[in-house]
């Protein structure tokens, strides 16, 4: 369901460039237990890294909790 919405979304090249620049400012290091340690110069960088790490671990849960609530009100 989400894959189809991404394919239909209008994402500009400027927006993609902005996300890539944001990603370059974040460092995520996982320790021996898989816990992510996120480093960035600003709070916004760290939050971006946190969401990235969270999506790596549990994208289905992220999609269900953050992207789908707007869809549930249609039912």
GUBALO-493879 format. One record per atom (N, C-alpha, C): atom name; residue number from 1; residue in one letter; x, y, z. Coordinates in steps of 0.05 Angstrom, whole numbers. Example, Ala and Ser with C-alpha at 12.3 -4.5 7.8 and 13.67 -1.06 7.14 Angstrom:
(pt "N"; 1; "A"; (264; -114; 156)),
(pt "CA"; 1; "A"; (246; -90; 156)),
(pt "C"; 1; "A"; (264; -66; 156)),
(pt "N"; 2; "S"; (257; -45; 142)),
(pt "CA"; 2; "S"; (273; -21; 143)),
(pt "C"; 2; "S"; (258; 1; 157)),
END
This chain:
(pt "N"; 1; "X"; (17; -24; 0)),
(pt "CA"; 1; "X"; (0; 0; 0)),
(pt "C"; 1; "X"; (18; 25; 0)),
(pt "N"; 2; "X"; (37; 26; 18)),
(pt "CA"; 2; "X"; (55; 50; 20)),
(pt "C"; 2; "X"; (72; 52; -5)),
(pt "N"; 3; "X"; (81; 29; -16)),
(pt "CA"; 3; "X"; (98; 30; -40)),
(pt "C"; 3; "X"; (84; 44; -63)),
(pt "N"; 4; "X"; (58; 37; -66)),
(pt "CA"; 4; "X"; (43; 49; -87)),
(pt "C"; 4; "X"; (40; 80; -83)),
(pt "N"; 5; "X"; (37; 88; -58)),
(pt "CA"; 5; "X"; (34; 117; -53)),
(pt "C"; 5; "X"; (61; 131; -58)),
(pt "N"; 6; "X"; (83; 118; -53)),
(pt "CA"; 6; "X"; (109; 131; -60)),
(pt "C"; 6; "X"; (112; 134; -90)),
(pt "N"; 7; "X"; (104; 113; -104)),
(pt "CA"; 7; "X"; (107; 115; -133)),
(pt "C"; 7; "X"; (90; 137; -145)),
(pt "N"; 8; "X"; (67; 143; -133)),
(pt "CA"; 8; "X"; (49; 163; -143)),
(pt "C"; 8; "X"; (56; 191; -132)),
(pt "N"; 9; "X"; (73; 192; -111)),
(pt "CA"; 9; "X"; (79; 218; -99)),
(pt "C"; 9; "X"; (96; 235; -117)),
(pt "N"; 10; "X"; (92; 261; -116)),
(pt "CA"; 10; "X"; (108; 280; -131)),
(pt "C"; 10; "X"; (131; 290; -113)),
(pt "N"; 11; "X"; (154; 278; -115)),
(pt "CA"; 11; "X"; (177; 286; -99)),
(pt "C"; 11; "X"; (197; 301; -118)),
(pt "N"; 12; "X"; (202; 326; -110)),
(pt "CA"; 12; "X"; (219; 343; -127)),
(pt "C"; 12; "X"; (248; 336; -123)),
(pt "N"; 13; "X"; (264; 342; -142)),
(pt "CA"; 13; "X"; (293; 337; -140)),
(pt "C"; 13; "X"; (305; 354; -118)),
(pt "N"; 14; "X"; (294; 378; -113)),
(pt "CA"; 14; "X"; (304; 395; -92)),
(pt "C"; 14; "X"; (299; 383; -65)),
(pt "N"; 15; "X"; (276; 370; -62)),
(pt "CA"; 15; "X"; (269; 357; -36)),
(pt "C"; 15; "X"; (287; 333; -31)),
(pt "N"; 16; "X"; (293; 318; -52)),
(pt "CA"; 16; "X"; (311; 295; -50)),
(pt "C"; 16; "X"; (339; 305; -42)),
(pt "N"; 17; "X"; (348; 326; -55)),
(pt "CA"; 17; "X"; (374; 337; -49)),
(pt "C"; 17; "X"; (376; 347; -20)),
(pt "N"; 18; "X"; (354; 358; -10)),
(pt "CA"; 18; "X"; (353; 368; 18)),
(pt "C"; 18; "X"; (355; 345; 37)),
(pt "N"; 19; "X"; (341; 323; 32)),
(pt "CA"; 19; "X"; (343; 299; 49)),
(pt "C"; 19; "X"; (371; 286; 48)),
(pt "N"; 20; "X"; (383; 286; 25)),
(pt "CA"; 20; "X"; (410; 275; 23)),
(pt "C"; 20; "X"; (430; 292; 39)),
(pt "N"; 21; "X"; (427; 318; 37)),
(pt "CA"; 21; "X"; (444; 336; 52)),
(pt "C"; 21; "X"; (440; 332; 82)),
(pt "N"; 22; "X"; (415; 328; 91)),
(pt "CA"; 22; "X"; (409; 324; 119)),
(pt "C"; 22; "X"; (422; 297; 128)),
(pt "N"; 23; "X"; (420; 277; 112)),
(pt "CA"; 23; "X"; (431; 251; 119)),
(pt "C"; 23; "X"; (462; 252; 122)),
(pt "N"; 24; "X"; (475; 268; 107)),
(pt "CA"; 24; "X"; (504; 271; 109)),
(pt "C"; 24; "X"; (513; 283; 135)),
(pt "N"; 25; "X"; (495; 297; 149)),
(pt "CA"; 25; "X"; (502; 310; 174)),
(pt "C"; 25; "X"; (497; 293; 198)),
(pt "N"; 26; "X"; (489; 268; 194)),
(pt "CA"; 26; "X"; (482; 249; 216)),
(pt "C"; 26; "X"; (501; 225; 215)),
(pt "N"; 27; "X"; (510; 217; 239)),
(pt "CA"; 27; "X"; (525; 192; 241)),
(pt "C"; 27; "X"; (511; 173; 260)),
(pt "N"; 28; "X"; (506; 149; 250)),
(pt "CA"; 28; "X"; (493; 128; 267)),
(pt "C"; 28; "X"; (513; 105; 270)),
(pt "N"; 29; "X"; (519; 100; 295)),
(pt "CA"; 29; "X"; (537; 78; 301)),
(pt "C"; 29; "X"; (522; 58; 319)),
(pt "N"; 30; "X"; (521; 33; 311)),
(pt "CA"; 30; "X"; (508; 12; 327)),
(pt "C"; 30; "X"; (529; -3; 343)),
(pt "N"; 31; "X"; (522; -7; 368)),
(pt "CA"; 31; "X"; (541; -21; 385)),
(pt "C"; 31; "X"; (538; -51; 382)),
(pt "N"; 32; "X"; (551; -67; 399)),
(pt "CA"; 32; "X"; (550; -96; 397)),
(pt "C"; 32; "X"; (522; -108; 401)),
(pt "N"; 33; "X"; (505; -94; 414)),
(pt "CA"; 33; "X"; (477; -103; 419)),
(pt "C"; 33; "X"; (457; -92; 398)),
(pt "N"; 34; "X"; (467; -77; 379)),
(pt "CA"; 34; "X"; (450; -66; 359)),
(pt "C"; 34; "X"; (436; -40; 366)),
(pt "N"; 35; "X"; (444; -28; 389)),
(pt "CA"; 35; "X"; (432; -3; 397)),
(pt "C"; 35; "X"; (444; 20; 381)),
(pt "N"; 36; "X"; (427; 37; 369)),
(pt "CA"; 36; "X"; (438; 59; 353)),
(pt "C"; 36; "X"; (447; 82; 370)),
(pt "N"; 37; "X"; (471; 92; 365)),
(pt "CA"; 37; "X"; (480; 117; 378)),
(pt "C"; 37; "X"; (482; 138; 356)),
(pt "N"; 38; "X"; (466; 159; 359)),
(pt "CA"; 38; "X"; (461; 178; 337)),
(pt "C"; 38; "X"; (475; 204; 344)),
(pt "N"; 39; "X"; (491; 214; 325)),
(pt "CA"; 39; "X"; (506; 239; 329)),
(pt "C"; 39; "X"; (499; 259; 307)),
(pt "N"; 40; "X"; (495; 284; 315)),
(pt "CA"; 40; "X"; (491; 305; 296)),
(pt "C"; 40; "X"; (496; 332; 309)),
(pt "N"; 41; "X"; (500; 353; 294)),
(pt "CA"; 41; "X"; (506; 379; 305)),
(pt "C"; 41; "X"; (482; 393; 316)),
(pt "N"; 42; "X"; (458; 387; 305)),
(pt "CA"; 42; "X"; (434; 400; 315)),
(pt "C"; 42; "X"; (414; 379; 324)),
(pt "N"; 43; "X"; (394; 388; 339)),
(pt "CA"; 43; "X"; (373; 370; 347)),
(pt "C"; 43; "X"; (358; 358; 323)),
(pt "N"; 44; "X"; (354; 375; 302)),
(pt "CA"; 44; "X"; (340; 366; 278)),
(pt "C"; 44; "X"; (356; 343; 265)),
(pt "N"; 45; "X"; (382; 345; 264)),
(pt "CA"; 45; "X"; (398; 323; 253)),
(pt "C"; 45; "X"; (395; 298; 268)),
(pt "N"; 46; "X"; (394; 299; 295)),
(pt "CA"; 46; "X"; (392; 276; 311)),
(pt "C"; 46; "X"; (364; 263; 308)),
(pt "N"; 47; "X"; (343; 280; 306)),
(pt "CA"; 47; "X"; (316; 269; 302)),
(pt "C"; 47; "X"; (314; 255; 275)),
(pt "N"; 48; "X"; (326; 267; 255)),
(pt "CA"; 48; "X"; (327; 255; 228)),
(pt "C"; 48; "X"; (341; 227; 230)),
(pt "N"; 49; "X"; (363; 226; 244)),
(pt "CA"; 49; "X"; (378; 201; 248)),
(pt "C"; 49; "X"; (362; 181; 264)),
(pt "N"; 50; "X"; (347; 190; 284)),
(pt "CA"; 50; "X"; (330; 172; 300)),
(pt "C"; 50; "X"; (309; 160; 283)),
(pt "N"; 51; "X"; (295; 176; 267)),
(pt "CA"; 51; "X"; (274; 165; 249)),
(pt "C"; 51; "X"; (286; 146; 229)),
(pt "N"; 52; "X"; (310; 152; 219)),
(pt "CA"; 52; "X"; (323; 134; 199)),
(pt "C"; 52; "X"; (329; 107; 212)),
(pt "N"; 53; "X"; (341; 108; 237)),
(pt "CA"; 53; "X"; (347; 83; 251)),
(pt "C"; 53; "X"; (322; 67; 257)),
(pt "N"; 54; "X"; (301; 82; 265)),
(pt "CA"; 54; "X"; (276; 69; 272)),
(pt "C"; 54; "X"; (264; 55; 248)),
(pt "N"; 55; "X"; (265; 69; 225)),
(pt "CA"; 55; "X"; (255; 57; 200)),
(pt "C"; 55; "X"; (271; 32; 192)),
(pt "N"; 56; "X"; (297; 33; 197)),
(pt "CA"; 56; "X"; (313; 9; 190)),
(pt "C"; 56; "X"; (304; -15; 206)),
(pt "N"; 57; "X"; (296; -11; 231)),
(pt "CA"; 57; "X"; (289; -32; 249)),
(pt "C"; 57; "X"; (260; -42; 245)),
(pt "N"; 58; "X"; (242; -23; 241)),
(pt "CA"; 58; "X"; (213; -30; 241)),
(pt "C"; 58; "X"; (197; -12; 223)),
(pt "N"; 59; "X"; (202; -14; 197)),
(pt "CA"; 59; "X"; (188; 3; 179)),
(pt "C"; 59; "X"; (158; -1; 178)),
(pt "N"; 60; "X"; (150; -27; 181)),
(pt "CA"; 60; "X"; (121; -33; 180)),
(pt "C"; 60; "X"; (107; -19; 204)),
(pt "N"; 61; "X"; (119; -19; 227)),
(pt "CA"; 61; "X"; (107; -5; 250)),
(pt "C"; 61; "X"; (106; 25; 246)),
(pt "N"; 62; "X"; (127; 36; 235)),
(pt "CA"; 62; "X"; (128; 65; 229)),
(pt "C"; 62; "X"; (105; 72; 210)),
(pt "N"; 63; "X"; (103; 57; 189)),
(pt "CA"; 63; "X"; (82; 62; 169)),
(pt "C"; 63; "X"; (55; 60; 182)),
(pt "N"; 64; "X"; (50; 40; 198)),
(pt "CA"; 64; "X"; (24; 37; 211)),
(pt "C"; 64; "X"; (18; 59; 230)),
(pt "N"; 65; "X"; (38; 68; 246)),
(pt "CA"; 65; "X"; (33; 88; 267)),
(pt "C"; 65; "X"; (33; 116; 258)),
(pt "N"; 66; "X"; (50; 123; 238)),
(pt "CA"; 66; "X"; (53; 151; 230)),
(pt "C"; 66; "X"; (41; 158; 203)),
(pt "N"; 67; "X"; (40; 139; 185)),
(pt "CA"; 67; "X"; (31; 146; 158)),
(pt "C"; 67; "X"; (2; 138; 154)),
(pt "N"; 68; "X"; (-7; 117; 168)),
(pt "CA"; 68; "X"; (-34; 106; 162)),
(pt "C"; 68; "X"; (-57; 119; 178)),
(pt "N"; 69; "X"; (-53; 134; 200)),
(pt "CA"; 69; "X"; (-76; 144; 215)),
(pt "C"; 69; "X"; (-95; 161; 197)),
(pt "N"; 70; "X"; (-85; 175; 179)),
(pt "CA"; 70; "X"; (-102; 191; 161)),
(pt "C"; 70; "X"; (-120; 173; 144)),
(pt "N"; 71; "X"; (-110; 150; 137)),
(pt "CA"; 71; "X"; (-125; 131; 121)),
(pt "C"; 71; "X"; (-148; 118; 138)),
(pt "N"; 72; "X"; (-143; 115; 164)),
(pt "CA"; 72; "X"; (-164; 101; 180)),
(pt "C"; 72; "X"; (-189; 117; 183)),
(pt "N"; 73; "X"; (-187; 144; 181)),
(pt "CA"; 73; "X"; (-211; 160; 184)),
(pt "C"; 73; "X"; (-229; 158; 160)),
(pt "N"; 74; "X"; (-219; 146; 138)),
(pt "CA"; 74; "X"; (-236; 142; 115)),
(pt "C"; 74; "X"; (-256; 119; 119)),
(pt "N"; 75; "X"; (-251; 102; 138)),
(pt "CA"; 75; "X"; (-269; 79; 142)),
(pt "C"; 75; "X"; (-291; 85; 162)),
END
